[in-house]
Amino acid sequence: MTVRLNKDALALARKLVQDGEVVRDERDDWSEHAPSTADENAFIEKHGMAEFAKWHLGEDTDETEGTKGRLKFPYGDFRSVHRCAVISGESRAGQYDHTSIENALRGLLADIDGDRS
């Protein structure tokens, strides 16, 4: 599996954080806050797969282009960045040695928490 950083998604996430579009929840909240499959499908139908991809920091280049299976590391709910998704994704990216994604998520978390020097 080759997972690369989705730079368009990172740019959107940074802008959302800068604009204050953040839900400052706790790590374990993502299972409850993550969009459902129905929410994902409705978003794709309304906005298209390219916009859906901007809500995922990872792209598995081994998967078929234009499919949900290609997209990894969601960070929000199509409105806001969720702190819990960022924390969860950072941990998972580190576990699977996706360093660029782990670093991007660590930077987002620092921005959310106001820890960026």
Biopython code that builds the backbone (N, CA, C, O; Angstrom):
import numpy as np
from Bio.PDB.StructureBuilder import StructureBuilder

atoms = [
    (1, "MET", "N", (0.852, -1.178, 0.000)),
    (1, "MET", "CA", (0.000, 0.000, 0.000)),
    (1, "MET", "C", (0.895, 1.238, 0.000)),
    (1, "MET", "O", (1.777, 1.383, 0.847)),
    (2, "THR", "N", (0.655, 2.119, -0.957)),
    (2, "THR", "CA", (1.367, 3.383, -1.038)),
    (2, "THR", "C", (0.381, 4.501, -0.729)),
    (2, "THR", "O", (-0.523, 4.781, -1.516)),
    (3, "VAL", "N", (0.564, 5.135, 0.423)),
    (3, "VAL", "CA", (-0.329, 6.222, 0.826)),
    (3, "VAL", "C", (0.468, 7.514, 0.822)),
    (3, "VAL", "O", (1.490, 7.643, 1.497)),
    (4, "ARG", "N", (-0.029, 8.469, 0.039)),
    (4, "ARG", "CA", (0.664, 9.761, -0.055)),
    (4, "ARG", "C", (-0.208, 10.856, 0.554)),
    (4, "ARG", "O", (-1.428, 10.726, 0.660)),
    (5, "LEU", "N", (0.452, 11.927, 0.944)),
    (5, "LEU", "CA", (-0.230, 13.071, 1.526)),
    (5, "LEU", "C", (-1.035, 13.792, 0.456)),
    (5, "LEU", "O", (-0.525, 14.084, -0.626)),
    (6, "ASN", "N", (-2.283, 14.073, 0.762)),
    (6, "ASN", "CA", (-3.162, 14.838, -0.120)),
    (6, "ASN", "C", (-2.975, 16.317, 0.242)),
    (6, "ASN", "O", (-3.542, 16.800, 1.223)),
    (7, "LYS", "N", (-2.185, 17.020, -0.550)),
    (7, "LYS", "CA", (-1.831, 18.409, -0.248)),
    (7, "LYS", "C", (-3.036, 19.350, -0.332)),
    (7, "LYS", "O", (-3.100, 20.340, 0.397)),
    (8, "ASP", "N", (-3.984, 19.048, -1.212)),
    (8, "ASP", "CA", (-5.202, 19.870, -1.288)),
    (8, "ASP", "C", (-6.013, 19.747, -0.005)),
    (8, "ASP", "O", (-6.579, 20.726, 0.480)),
    (9, "ALA", "N", (-6.063, 18.540, 0.537)),
    (9, "ALA", "CA", (-6.786, 18.317, 1.790)),
    (9, "ALA", "C", (-6.093, 19.044, 2.938)),
    (9, "ALA", "O", (-6.752, 19.642, 3.788)),
    (10, "LEU", "N", (-4.774, 18.990, 2.960)),
    (10, "LEU", "CA", (-4.032, 19.672, 4.021)),
    (10, "LEU", "C", (-4.264, 21.182, 3.944)),
    (10, "LEU", "O", (-4.429, 21.837, 4.973)),
    (11, "ALA", "N", (-4.277, 21.727, 2.745)),
    (11, "ALA", "CA", (-4.522, 23.169, 2.590)),
    (11, "ALA", "C", (-5.918, 23.537, 3.106)),
    (11, "ALA", "O", (-6.079, 24.546, 3.792)),
    (12, "LEU", "N", (-6.915, 22.729, 2.780)),
    (12, "LEU", "CA", (-8.268, 22.990, 3.272)),
    (12, "LEU", "C", (-8.327, 22.881, 4.793)),
    (12, "LEU", "O", (-8.919, 23.731, 5.457)),
    (13, "ALA", "N", (-7.720, 21.848, 5.335)),
    (13, "ALA", "CA", (-7.734, 21.656, 6.789)),
    (13, "ALA", "C", (-7.075, 22.844, 7.494)),
    (13, "ALA", "O", (-7.604, 23.344, 8.487)),
    (14, "ARG", "N", (-5.947, 23.290, 6.996)),
    (14, "ARG", "CA", (-5.258, 24.443, 7.599)),
    (14, "ARG", "C", (-6.128, 25.697, 7.544)),
    (14, "ARG", "O", (-6.194, 26.456, 8.511)),
    (15, "LYS", "N", (-6.799, 25.913, 6.402)),
    (15, "LYS", "CA", (-7.666, 27.078, 6.268)),
    (15, "LYS", "C", (-8.829, 26.993, 7.251)),
    (15, "LYS", "O", (-9.179, 27.987, 7.887)),
    (16, "LEU", "N", (-9.422, 25.825, 7.378)),
    (16, "LEU", "CA", (-10.536, 25.655, 8.317)),
    (16, "LEU", "C", (-10.088, 25.931, 9.755)),
    (16, "LEU", "O", (-10.794, 26.595, 10.514)),
    (17, "VAL", "N", (-8.923, 25.422, 10.118)),
    (17, "VAL", "CA", (-8.404, 25.668, 11.470)),
    (17, "VAL", "C", (-8.150, 27.157, 11.653)),
    (17, "VAL", "O", (-8.516, 27.725, 12.682)),
    (18, "GLN", "N", (-7.534, 27.788, 10.677)),
    (18, "GLN", "CA", (-7.254, 29.229, 10.745)),
    (18, "GLN", "C", (-8.547, 30.029, 10.890)),
    (18, "GLN", "O", (-8.588, 31.030, 11.605)),
    (19, "ASP", "N", (-9.602, 29.582, 10.207)),
    (19, "ASP", "CA", (-10.895, 30.267, 10.255)),
    (19, "ASP", "C", (-11.731, 29.905, 11.486)),
    (19, "ASP", "O", (-12.841, 30.409, 11.660)),
    (20, "GLY", "N", (-11.188, 29.025, 12.339)),
    (20, "GLY", "CA", (-11.895, 28.647, 13.558)),
    (20, "GLY", "C", (-12.962, 27.590, 13.368)),
    (20, "GLY", "O", (-13.788, 27.373, 14.254)),
    (21, "GLU", "N", (-12.953, 26.929, 12.219)),
    (21, "GLU", "CA", (-13.932, 25.871, 11.946)),
    (21, "GLU", "C", (-13.414, 24.555, 12.526)),
    (21, "GLU", "O", (-13.030, 23.643, 11.793)),
    (22, "VAL", "N", (-13.412, 24.476, 13.866)),
    (22, "VAL", "CA", (-12.839, 23.339, 14.580)),
    (22, "VAL", "C", (-13.793, 22.896, 15.675)),
    (22, "VAL", "O", (-14.373, 23.719, 16.383)),
    (23, "VAL", "N", (-13.946, 21.590, 15.804)),
    (23, "VAL", "CA", (-14.658, 21.007, 16.937)),
    (23, "VAL", "C", (-13.575, 20.479, 17.863)),
    (23, "VAL", "O", (-12.840, 19.557, 17.513)),
    (24, "ARG", "N", (-13.484, 21.072, 19.049)),
    (24, "ARG", "CA", (-12.424, 20.710, 19.997)),
    (24, "ARG", "C", (-12.918, 19.590, 20.919)),
    (24, "ARG", "O", (-13.199, 19.794, 22.100)),
    (25, "ASP", "N", (-13.007, 18.422, 20.333)),
    (25, "ASP", "CA", (-13.511, 17.265, 21.053)),
    (25, "ASP", "C", (-12.346, 16.403, 21.544)),
    (25, "ASP", "O", (-11.182, 16.759, 21.366)),
    (26, "GLU", "N", (-12.664, 15.296, 22.147)),
    (26, "GLU", "CA", (-11.652, 14.405, 22.712)),
    (26, "GLU", "C", (-11.364, 13.242, 21.770)),
    (26, "GLU", "O", (-12.181, 12.918, 20.908)),
    (27, "ARG", "N", (-10.227, 12.628, 21.931)),
    (27, "ARG", "CA", (-9.733, 11.576, 21.049)),
    (27, "ARG", "C", (-10.781, 10.511, 20.714)),
    (27, "ARG", "O", (-10.974, 10.188, 19.542)),
    (28, "ASP", "N", (-11.437, 9.981, 21.696)),
    (28, "ASP", "CA", (-12.334, 8.847, 21.483)),
    (28, "ASP", "C", (-13.684, 9.250, 20.898)),
    (28, "ASP", "O", (-14.538, 8.386, 20.699)),
    (29, "ASP", "N", (-13.903, 10.522, 20.617)),
    (29, "ASP", "CA", (-15.185, 10.979, 20.088)),
    (29, "ASP", "C", (-15.359, 10.706, 18.596)),
    (29, "ASP", "O", (-16.483, 10.761, 18.095)),
    (30, "TRP", "N", (-14.280, 10.415, 17.875)),
    (30, "TRP", "CA", (-14.378, 10.298, 16.427)),
    (30, "TRP", "C", (-15.340, 9.192, 15.986)),
    (30, "TRP", "O", (-16.016, 9.341, 14.968)),
    (31, "SER", "N", (-15.414, 8.102, 16.722)),
    (31, "SER", "CA", (-16.328, 7.026, 16.317)),
    (31, "SER", "C", (-17.771, 7.514, 16.309)),
    (31, "SER", "O", (-18.590, 7.008, 15.541)),
    (32, "GLU", "N", (-18.090, 8.481, 17.143)),
    (32, "GLU", "CA", (-19.442, 9.043, 17.175)),
    (32, "GLU", "C", (-19.591, 10.244, 16.241)),
    (32, "GLU", "O", (-20.688, 10.502, 15.746)),
    (33, "HIS", "N", (-18.519, 10.971, 15.996)),
    (33, "HIS", "CA", (-18.588, 12.208, 15.216)),
    (33, "HIS", "C", (-18.318, 12.013, 13.733)),
    (33, "HIS", "O", (-18.646, 12.883, 12.926)),
    (34, "ALA", "N", (-17.727, 10.892, 13.364)),
    (34, "ALA", "CA", (-17.403, 10.642, 11.957)),
    (34, "ALA", "C", (-18.673, 10.584, 11.114)),
    (34, "ALA", "O", (-19.692, 10.058, 11.562)),
    (35, "PRO", "N", (-18.618, 11.117, 9.907)),
    (35, "PRO", "CA", (-19.791, 11.034, 9.022)),
    (35, "PRO", "C", (-20.160, 9.575, 8.740)),
    (35, "PRO", "O", (-19.291, 8.714, 8.601)),
    (36, "SER", "N", (-21.430, 9.326, 8.662)),
    (36, "SER", "CA", (-21.910, 7.975, 8.327)),
    (36, "SER", "C", (-21.709, 7.730, 6.835)),
    (36, "SER", "O", (-21.423, 8.656, 6.077)),
    (37, "THR", "N", (-21.861, 6.489, 6.429)),
    (37, "THR", "CA", (-21.774, 6.161, 5.012)),
    (37, "THR", "C", (-22.820, 6.946, 4.220)),
    (37, "THR", "O", (-22.538, 7.432, 3.125)),
    (38, "ALA", "N", (-24.018, 7.068, 4.772)),
    (38, "ALA", "CA", (-25.078, 7.837, 4.101)),
    (38, "ALA", "C", (-24.678, 9.304, 3.964)),
    (38, "ALA", "O", (-24.922, 9.917, 2.925)),
    (39, "ASP", "N", (-24.060, 9.874, 5.013)),
    (39, "ASP", "CA", (-23.589, 11.265, 4.946)),
    (39, "ASP", "C", (-22.506, 11.413, 3.871)),
    (39, "ASP", "O", (-22.511, 12.373, 3.100)),
    (40, "GLU", "N", (-21.585, 10.455, 3.830)),
    (40, "GLU", "CA", (-20.533, 10.493, 2.816)),
    (40, "GLU", "C", (-21.129, 10.446, 1.409)),
    (40, "GLU", "O", (-20.760, 11.238, 0.542)),
    (41, "ASN", "N", (-22.047, 9.512, 1.194)),
    (41, "ASN", "CA", (-22.645, 9.361, -0.135)),
    (41, "ASN", "C", (-23.432, 10.600, -0.546)),
    (41, "ASN", "O", (-23.397, 11.004, -1.709)),
    (42, "ALA", "N", (-24.136, 11.199, 0.401)),
    (42, "ALA", "CA", (-24.892, 12.424, 0.113)),
    (42, "ALA", "C", (-23.937, 13.562, -0.248)),
    (42, "ALA", "O", (-24.207, 14.331, -1.171)),
    (43, "PHE", "N", (-22.825, 13.670, 0.475)),
    (43, "PHE", "CA", (-21.835, 14.703, 0.180)),
    (43, "PHE", "C", (-21.262, 14.504, -1.224)),
    (43, "PHE", "O", (-21.143, 15.456, -1.995)),
    (44, "ILE", "N", (-20.907, 13.257, -1.547)),
    (44, "ILE", "CA", (-20.350, 12.959, -2.871)),
    (44, "ILE", "C", (-21.362, 13.291, -3.963)),
    (44, "ILE", "O", (-21.005, 13.875, -4.986)),
    (45, "GLU", "N", (-22.604, 12.926, -3.752)),
    (45, "GLU", "CA", (-23.630, 13.196, -4.757)),
    (45, "GLU", "C", (-23.797, 14.702, -4.988)),
    (45, "GLU", "O", (-23.985, 15.145, -6.121)),
    (46, "LYS", "N", (-23.728, 15.468, -3.927)),
    (46, "LYS", "CA", (-23.934, 16.916, -4.024)),
    (46, "LYS", "C", (-22.683, 17.654, -4.521)),
    (46, "LYS", "O", (-22.789, 18.591, -5.311)),
    (47, "HIS", "N", (-21.489, 17.228, -4.054)),
    (47, "HIS", "CA", (-20.264, 17.994, -4.307)),
    (47, "HIS", "C", (-19.244, 17.290, -5.197)),
    (47, "HIS", "O", (-18.344, 17.935, -5.735)),
    (48, "GLY", "N", (-19.374, 15.987, -5.357)),
    (48, "GLY", "CA", (-18.436, 15.233, -6.190)),
    (48, "GLY", "C", (-17.288, 14.624, -5.402)),
    (48, "GLY", "O", (-17.010, 15.003, -4.265)),
    (49, "MET", "N", (-16.634, 13.673, -6.044)),
    (49, "MET", "CA", (-15.547, 12.927, -5.403)),
    (49, "MET", "C", (-14.323, 13.803, -5.136)),
    (49, "MET", "O", (-13.630, 13.597, -4.140)),
    (50, "ALA", "N", (-14.045, 14.768, -6.000)),
    (50, "ALA", "CA", (-12.876, 15.625, -5.791)),
    (50, "ALA", "C", (-13.006, 16.430, -4.498)),
    (50, "ALA", "O", (-12.023, 16.604, -3.777)),
    (51, "GLU", "N", (-14.201, 16.918, -4.201)),
    (51, "GLU", "CA", (-14.418, 17.659, -2.951)),
    (51, "GLU", "C", (-14.389, 16.713, -1.754)),
    (51, "GLU", "O", (-13.880, 17.066, -0.690)),
    (52, "PHE", "N", (-14.929, 15.528, -1.928)),
    (52, "PHE", "CA", (-14.888, 14.517, -0.866)),
    (52, "PHE", "C", (-13.433, 14.186, -0.511)),
    (52, "PHE", "O", (-13.092, 14.026, 0.660)),
    (53, "ALA", "N", (-12.589, 14.088, -1.532)),
    (53, "ALA", "CA", (-11.179, 13.763, -1.310)),
    (53, "ALA", "C", (-10.475, 14.817, -0.460)),
    (53, "ALA", "O", (-9.530, 14.499, 0.261)),
    (54, "LYS", "N", (-10.925, 16.065, -0.539)),
    (54, "LYS", "CA", (-10.295, 17.136, 0.242)),
    (54, "LYS", "C", (-10.526, 16.987, 1.738)),
    (54, "LYS", "O", (-9.941, 17.733, 2.523)),
    (55, "TRP", "N", (-11.350, 16.057, 2.144)),
    (55, "TRP", "CA", (-11.598, 15.798, 3.562)),
    (55, "TRP", "C", (-10.812, 14.592, 4.058)),
    (55, "TRP", "O", (-11.096, 14.056, 5.130)),
    (56, "HIS", "N", (-9.817, 14.165, 3.270)),
    (56, "HIS", "CA", (-8.981, 13.010, 3.619)),
    (56, "HIS", "C", (-7.523, 13.365, 3.348)),
    (56, "HIS", "O", (-7.175, 13.749, 2.231)),
    (57, "LEU", "N", (-6.678, 13.240, 4.353)),
    (57, "LEU", "CA", (-5.282, 13.631, 4.201)),
    (57, "LEU", "C", (-4.431, 12.586, 3.504)),
    (57, "LEU", "O", (-3.297, 12.877, 3.125)),
    (58, "GLY", "N", (-4.945, 11.382, 3.326)),
    (58, "GLY", "CA", (-4.181, 10.336, 2.667)),
    (58, "GLY", "C", (-4.875, 9.811, 1.430)),
    (58, "GLY", "O", (-6.102, 9.766, 1.348)),
    (59, "GLU", "N", (-4.055, 9.415, 0.467)),
    (59, "GLU", "CA", (-4.563, 8.829, -0.768)),
    (59, "GLU", "C", (-3.747, 7.572, -1.054)),
    (59, "GLU", "O", (-2.532, 7.637, -1.241)),
    (60, "ASP", "N", (-4.431, 6.424, -1.085)),
    (60, "ASP", "CA", (-3.785, 5.146, -1.365)),
    (60, "ASP", "C", (-3.716, 4.971, -2.873)),
    (60, "ASP", "O", (-4.720, 4.668, -3.517)),
    (61, "THR", "N", (-2.532, 5.161, -3.432)),
    (61, "THR", "CA", (-2.372, 5.130, -4.881)),
    (61, "THR", "C", (-2.508, 3.730, -5.468)),
    (61, "THR", "O", (-2.557, 3.577, -6.688)),
    (62, "ASP", "N", (-2.569, 2.716, -4.626)),
    (62, "ASP", "CA", (-2.796, 1.349, -5.108)),
    (62, "ASP", "C", (-4.277, 1.082, -5.357)),
    (62, "ASP", "O", (-4.627, 0.107, -6.022)),
    (63, "GLU", "N", (-5.151, 1.941, -4.830)),
    (63, "GLU", "CA", (-6.597, 1.781, -5.005)),
    (63, "GLU", "C", (-7.069, 2.548, -6.243)),
    (63, "GLU", "O", (-6.395, 3.464, -6.714)),
    (64, "THR", "N", (-8.210, 2.170, -6.748)),
    (64, "THR", "CA", (-8.766, 2.781, -7.950)),
    (64, "THR", "C", (-9.079, 4.257, -7.722)),
    (64, "THR", "O", (-9.703, 4.632, -6.729)),
    (65, "GLU", "N", (-8.633, 5.079, -8.658)),
    (65, "GLU", "CA", (-8.902, 6.512, -8.584)),
    (65, "GLU", "C", (-10.406, 6.770, -8.664)),
    (65, "GLU", "O", (-11.125, 6.106, -9.411)),
    (66, "GLY", "N", (-10.867, 7.748, -7.880)),
    (66, "GLY", "CA", (-12.279, 8.113, -7.898)),
    (66, "GLY", "C", (-13.163, 7.232, -7.033)),
    (66, "GLY", "O", (-14.387, 7.251, -7.167)),
    (67, "THR", "N", (-12.538, 6.447, -6.132)),
    (67, "THR", "CA", (-13.315, 5.599, -5.227)),
    (67, "THR", "C", (-13.050, 5.993, -3.778)),
    (67, "THR", "O", (-12.001, 6.548, -3.454)),
    (68, "LYS", "N", (-14.008, 5.700, -2.922)),
    (68, "LYS", "CA", (-13.841, 5.994, -1.499)),
    (68, "LYS", "C", (-12.707, 5.171, -0.899)),
    (68, "LYS", "O", (-12.054, 5.621, 0.043)),
    (69, "GLY", "N", (-12.462, 3.984, -1.422)),
    (69, "GLY", "CA", (-11.397, 3.127, -0.905)),
    (69, "GLY", "C", (-10.009, 3.702, -1.079)),
    (69, "GLY", "O", (-9.073, 3.282, -0.400)),
    (70, "ARG", "N", (-9.866, 4.647, -1.970)),
    (70, "ARG", "CA", (-8.571, 5.286, -2.215)),
    (70, "ARG", "C", (-8.230, 6.315, -1.132)),
    (70, "ARG", "O", (-7.065, 6.672, -0.956)),
    (71, "LEU", "N", (-9.238, 6.783, -0.415)),
    (71, "LEU", "CA", (-9.064, 7.896, 0.516)),
    (71, "LEU", "C", (-8.906, 7.413, 1.954)),
    (71, "LEU", "O", (-9.662, 6.559, 2.417)),
    (72, "LYS", "N", (-7.927, 7.960, 2.649)),
    (72, "LYS", "CA", (-7.587, 7.565, 4.020)),
    (72, "LYS", "C", (-7.436, 8.826, 4.888)),
    (72, "LYS", "O", (-7.263, 9.929, 4.370)),
    (73, "PHE", "N", (-7.502, 8.650, 6.160)),
    (73, "PHE", "CA", (-7.247, 9.695, 7.149)),
    (73, "PHE", "C", (-8.198, 10.891, 7.047)),
    (73, "PHE", "O", (-7.767, 12.011, 6.772)),
    (74, "PRO", "N", (-9.487, 10.646, 7.270)),
    (74, "PRO", "CA", (-10.435, 11.765, 7.316)),
    (74, "PRO", "C", (-10.141, 12.643, 8.531)),
    (74, "PRO", "O", (-9.667, 12.158, 9.558)),
    (75, "TYR", "N", (-10.424, 13.924, 8.405)),
    (75, "TYR", "CA", (-10.134, 14.847, 9.518)),
    (75, "TYR", "C", (-11.332, 15.689, 9.932)),
    (75, "TYR", "O", (-11.215, 16.530, 10.822)),
    (76, "GLY", "N", (-12.483, 15.476, 9.301)),
    (76, "GLY", "CA", (-13.627, 16.301, 9.654)),
    (76, "GLY", "C", (-14.934, 15.759, 9.137)),
    (76, "GLY", "O", (-15.008, 14.653, 8.603)),
    (77, "ASP", "N", (-15.974, 16.571, 9.309)),
    (77, "ASP", "CA", (-17.342, 16.142, 9.028)),
    (77, "ASP", "C", (-17.977, 16.906, 7.869)),
    (77, "ASP", "O", (-19.201, 17.014, 7.803)),
    (78, "PHE", "N", (-17.166, 17.438, 6.956)),
    (78, "PHE", "CA", (-17.589, 18.210, 5.786)),
    (78, "PHE", "C", (-18.011, 19.635, 6.139)),
    (78, "PHE", "O", (-18.499, 20.373, 5.283)),
    (79, "ARG", "N", (-17.825, 20.016, 7.390)),
    (79, "ARG", "CA", (-18.078, 21.389, 7.834)),
    (79, "ARG", "C", (-16.895, 21.905, 8.651)),
    (79, "ARG", "O", (-16.462, 23.045, 8.485)),
    (80, "SER", "N", (-16.381, 21.053, 9.531)),
    (80, "SER", "CA", (-15.351, 21.459, 10.493)),
    (80, "SER", "C", (-14.292, 20.371, 10.642)),
    (80, "SER", "O", (-14.538, 19.190, 10.393)),
    (81, "VAL", "N", (-13.112, 20.812, 11.055)),
    (81, "VAL", "CA", (-12.052, 19.884, 11.456)),
    (81, "VAL", "C", (-12.403, 19.386, 12.857)),
    (81, "VAL", "O", (-12.779, 20.176, 13.722)),
    (82, "HIS", "N", (-12.281, 18.092, 13.077)),
    (82, "HIS", "CA", (-12.524, 17.529, 14.398)),
    (82, "HIS", "C", (-11.194, 17.154, 15.028)),
    (82, "HIS", "O", (-10.419, 16.380, 14.467)),
    (83, "ARG", "N", (-10.945, 17.711, 16.191)),
    (83, "ARG", "CA", (-9.706, 17.420, 16.923)),
    (83, "ARG", "C", (-9.550, 15.915, 17.133)),
    (83, "ARG", "O", (-8.444, 15.384, 17.032)),
    (84, "CYS", "N", (-10.654, 15.231, 17.423)),
    (84, "CYS", "CA", (-10.597, 13.791, 17.665)),
    (84, "CYS", "C", (-10.141, 13.033, 16.419)),
    (84, "CYS", "O", (-9.421, 12.042, 16.536)),
    (85, "ALA", "N", (-10.544, 13.480, 15.238)),
    (85, "ALA", "CA", (-10.124, 12.823, 13.996)),
    (85, "ALA", "C", (-8.637, 13.048, 13.745)),
    (85, "ALA", "O", (-7.935, 12.151, 13.278)),
    (86, "VAL", "N", (-8.166, 14.253, 14.060)),
    (86, "VAL", "CA", (-6.758, 14.581, 13.878)),
    (86, "VAL", "C", (-5.896, 13.712, 14.801)),
    (86, "VAL", "O", (-4.882, 13.165, 14.367)),
    (87, "ILE", "N", (-6.291, 13.586, 16.056)),
    (87, "ILE", "CA", (-5.545, 12.763, 17.013)),
    (87, "ILE", "C", (-5.548, 11.302, 16.583)),
    (87, "ILE", "O", (-4.506, 10.646, 16.571)),
    (88, "SER", "N", (-6.714, 10.805, 16.235)),
    (88, "SER", "CA", (-6.837, 9.412, 15.808)),
    (88, "SER", "C", (-6.000, 9.146, 14.560)),
    (88, "SER", "O", (-5.301, 8.136, 14.479)),
    (89, "GLY", "N", (-6.074, 10.051, 13.594)),
    (89, "GLY", "CA", (-5.313, 9.884, 12.360)),
    (89, "GLY", "C", (-3.817, 9.943, 12.574)),
    (89, "GLY", "O", (-3.067, 9.184, 11.961)),
    (90, "GLU", "N", (-3.379, 10.846, 13.445)),
    (90, "GLU", "CA", (-1.939, 10.953, 13.722)),
    (90, "GLU", "C", (-1.405, 9.643, 14.294)),
    (90, "GLU", "O", (-0.345, 9.166, 13.891)),
    (91, "SER", "N", (-2.140, 9.074, 15.224)),
    (91, "SER", "CA", (-1.742, 7.811, 15.832)),
    (91, "SER", "C", (-1.684, 6.692, 14.790)),
    (91, "SER", "O", (-0.719, 5.929, 14.741)),
    (92, "ARG", "N", (-2.709, 6.602, 13.971)),
    (92, "ARG", "CA", (-2.786, 5.554, 12.947)),
    (92, "ARG", "C", (-1.697, 5.741, 11.890)),
    (92, "ARG", "O", (-1.091, 4.764, 11.451)),
    (93, "ALA", "N", (-1.445, 6.980, 11.480)),
    (93, "ALA", "CA", (-0.398, 7.239, 10.488)),
    (93, "ALA", "C", (0.968, 6.819, 11.035)),
    (93, "ALA", "O", (1.778, 6.240, 10.311)),
    (94, "GLY", "N", (1.220, 7.110, 12.303)),
    (94, "GLY", "CA", (2.479, 6.696, 12.920)),
    (94, "GLY", "C", (2.604, 5.193, 13.002)),
    (94, "GLY", "O", (3.677, 4.635, 12.773)),
    (95, "GLN", "N", (1.516, 4.544, 13.325)),
    (95, "GLN", "CA", (1.497, 3.083, 13.440)),
    (95, "GLN", "C", (1.871, 2.412, 12.118)),
    (95, "GLN", "O", (2.530, 1.372, 12.111)),
    (96, "TYR", "N", (1.448, 3.008, 10.998)),
    (96, "TYR", "CA", (1.692, 2.411, 9.683)),
    (96, "TYR", "C", (2.802, 3.106, 8.896)),
    (96, "TYR", "O", (2.930, 2.903, 7.689)),
    (97, "ASP", "N", (3.607, 3.928, 9.583)),
    (97, "ASP", "CA", (4.774, 4.589, 8.991)),
    (97, "ASP", "C", (4.444, 5.494, 7.808)),
    (97, "ASP", "O", (5.186, 5.540, 6.826)),
    (98, "HIS", "N", (3.334, 6.208, 7.906)),
    (98, "HIS", "CA", (2.989, 7.225, 6.911)),
    (98, "HIS", "C", (3.454, 8.568, 7.469)),
    (98, "HIS", "O", (2.653, 9.386, 7.922)),
    (99, "THR", "N", (4.760, 8.771, 7.424)),
    (99, "THR", "CA", (5.405, 9.885, 8.110)),
    (99, "THR", "C", (4.892, 11.251, 7.677)),
    (99, "THR", "O", (4.658, 12.114, 8.523)),
    (100, "SER", "N", (4.712, 11.465, 6.381)),
    (100, "SER", "CA", (4.271, 12.783, 5.920)),
    (100, "SER", "C", (2.865, 13.099, 6.428)),
    (100, "SER", "O", (2.561, 14.247, 6.754)),
    (101, "ILE", "N", (2.022, 12.094, 6.494)),
    (101, "ILE", "CA", (0.668, 12.296, 6.995)),
    (101, "ILE", "C", (0.694, 12.484, 8.506)),
    (101, "ILE", "O", (-0.009, 13.343, 9.038)),
    (102, "GLU", "N", (1.492, 11.695, 9.189)),
    (102, "GLU", "CA", (1.636, 11.848, 10.637)),
    (102, "GLU", "C", (2.114, 13.259, 10.988)),
    (102, "GLU", "O", (1.586, 13.885, 11.907)),
    (103, "ASN", "N", (3.109, 13.754, 10.260)),
    (103, "ASN", "CA", (3.637, 15.094, 10.526)),
    (103, "ASN", "C", (2.605, 16.176, 10.226)),
    (103, "ASN", "O", (2.493, 17.152, 10.967)),
    (104, "ALA", "N", (1.852, 16.005, 9.141)),
    (104, "ALA", "CA", (0.806, 16.973, 8.800)),
    (104, "ALA", "C", (-0.258, 17.019, 9.897)),
    (104, "ALA", "O", (-0.701, 18.097, 10.292)),
    (105, "LEU", "N", (-0.660, 15.862, 10.379)),
    (105, "LEU", "CA", (-1.663, 15.803, 11.436)),
    (105, "LEU", "C", (-1.121, 16.358, 12.750)),
    (105, "LEU", "O", (-1.855, 17.017, 13.486)),
    (106, "ARG", "N", (0.129, 16.108, 13.050)),
    (106, "ARG", "CA", (0.746, 16.662, 14.253)),
    (106, "ARG", "C", (0.745, 18.189, 14.177)),
    (106, "ARG", "O", (0.473, 18.861, 15.172)),
    (107, "GLY", "N", (1.050, 18.738, 12.998)),
    (107, "GLY", "CA", (1.023, 20.185, 12.821)),
    (107, "GLY", "C", (-0.378, 20.760, 12.969)),
    (107, "GLY", "O", (-0.559, 21.817, 13.573)),
    (108, "LEU", "N", (-1.372, 20.064, 12.417)),
    (108, "LEU", "CA", (-2.760, 20.515, 12.577)),
    (108, "LEU", "C", (-3.166, 20.522, 14.040)),
    (108, "LEU", "O", (-3.804, 21.461, 14.515)),
    (109, "LEU", "N", (-2.791, 19.467, 14.751)),
    (109, "LEU", "CA", (-3.130, 19.396, 16.175)),
    (109, "LEU", "C", (-2.474, 20.541, 16.941)),
    (109, "LEU", "O", (-3.097, 21.136, 17.820)),
    (110, "ALA", "N", (-1.228, 20.849, 16.613)),
    (110, "ALA", "CA", (-0.543, 21.977, 17.261)),
    (110, "ALA", "C", (-1.279, 23.282, 16.970)),
    (110, "ALA", "O", (-1.425, 24.131, 17.849)),
    (111, "ASP", "N", (-1.737, 23.432, 15.738)),
    (111, "ASP", "CA", (-2.489, 24.647, 15.389)),
    (111, "ASP", "C", (-3.813, 24.703, 16.157)),
    (111, "ASP", "O", (-4.198, 25.758, 16.662)),
    (112, "ILE", "N", (-4.490, 23.590, 16.239)),
    (112, "ILE", "CA", (-5.773, 23.534, 16.958)),
    (112, "ILE", "C", (-5.576, 23.867, 18.434)),
    (112, "ILE", "O", (-6.344, 24.627, 19.024)),
    (113, "ASP", "N", (-4.537, 23.286, 19.015)),
    (113, "ASP", "CA", (-4.292, 23.468, 20.446)),
    (113, "ASP", "C", (-3.486, 24.732, 20.764)),
    (113, "ASP", "O", (-3.254, 25.042, 21.933)),
    (114, "GLY", "N", (-3.064, 25.454, 19.736)),
    (114, "GLY", "CA", (-2.318, 26.692, 19.959)),
    (114, "GLY", "C", (-0.897, 26.447, 20.414)),
    (114, "GLY", "O", (-0.315, 27.282, 21.105)),
    (115, "ASP", "N", (-0.320, 25.291, 20.030)),
    (115, "ASP", "CA", (1.027, 24.921, 20.471)),
    (115, "ASP", "C", (2.087, 25.127, 19.419)),
    (115, "ASP", "O", (3.244, 24.776, 19.647)),
    (116, "ARG", "N", (1.742, 25.679, 18.281)),
    (116, "ARG", "CA", (2.719, 25.826, 17.196)),
    (116, "ARG", "C", (3.642, 26.979, 17.533)),
    (116, "ARG", "O", (3.186, 28.087, 17.817)),
    (117, "SER", "N", (4.956, 26.715, 17.502)),
    (117, "SER", "CA", (5.943, 27.763, 17.803)),
    (117, "SER", "C", (6.313, 28.506, 16.559)),
    (117, "SER", "O", (7.131, 29.425, 16.609)),
]
sb = StructureBuilder()
sb.init_structure("model")
sb.init_model(0)
sb.init_chain("A")
sb.init_seg("    ")
for serial, (resi, resn, name, xyz) in enumerate(atoms, 1):
    if name == "N":
        sb.init_residue(resn, " ", resi, " ")
    sb.init_atom(name, np.array(xyz, "f"), 0.0, 1.0, " ", f" {name:<3s}", serial, name[0])
structure = sb.get_structure()
